[in-house]
Amino acid sequence: MRTQNFTICGKLGDFVHMMFAMKHMCEKNNTQADIYLYHVEGGFELGTDTAYRELLDIVMNQPFVNSFQMLENFKIVPIVTG
């Protein structure tokens, strides 16, 4: 089955909301999700590493999820418009 990549950061509520959106996108497109969690300042209260460890079993037991990983050593490139 084909997969779609999703990158997520923020707080736990943001994560839960995105899981709902990913589920529906995967159902609509007949795909599975490869989810990448990354750190931003002001994100998960106990840290991104702790959030990842605590969410791993829950996320991987979702039928629409193919993989769940930490995204490290990344660079965000801003989108230039106009």
Residue pairs with C-beta under 8 A, 6 or more apart in sequence:
1 30
1 31
1 32
1 66
2 29
2 30
2 31
2 32
3 31
3 32
3 33
3 34
3 66
3 67
4 22
4 25
4 26
4 29
4 31
4 32
4 33
4 34
5 33
5 34
5 36
6 18
6 22
6 33
6 34
6 35
6 36
7 35
7 36
7 37
7 38
7 71
8 14
8 15
8 18
8 35
8 36
8 37
8 38
9 37
9 38
9 39
9 40
9 43
9 48
10 40
10 43
10 44
11 43
11 44
11 45
12 44
12 45
12 51
15 37
15 51
15 55
19 59
19 62
22 33
22 35
22 64
23 62
23 64
25 31
25 33
26 32
26 33
26 64
27 64
32 64
32 65
32 66
33 64
33 65
33 66
34 66
34 67
34 69
35 59
35 65
35 67
35 68
35 69
36 69
36 70
36 71
37 48
37 51
37 52
37 55
37 68
37 69
37 70
37 71
38 48
38 70
38 71
38 72
38 74
39 47
39 48
43 51
44 50
44 51
48 70
49 70
52 68
52 70
55 68
56 68
59 65
59 68
60 68
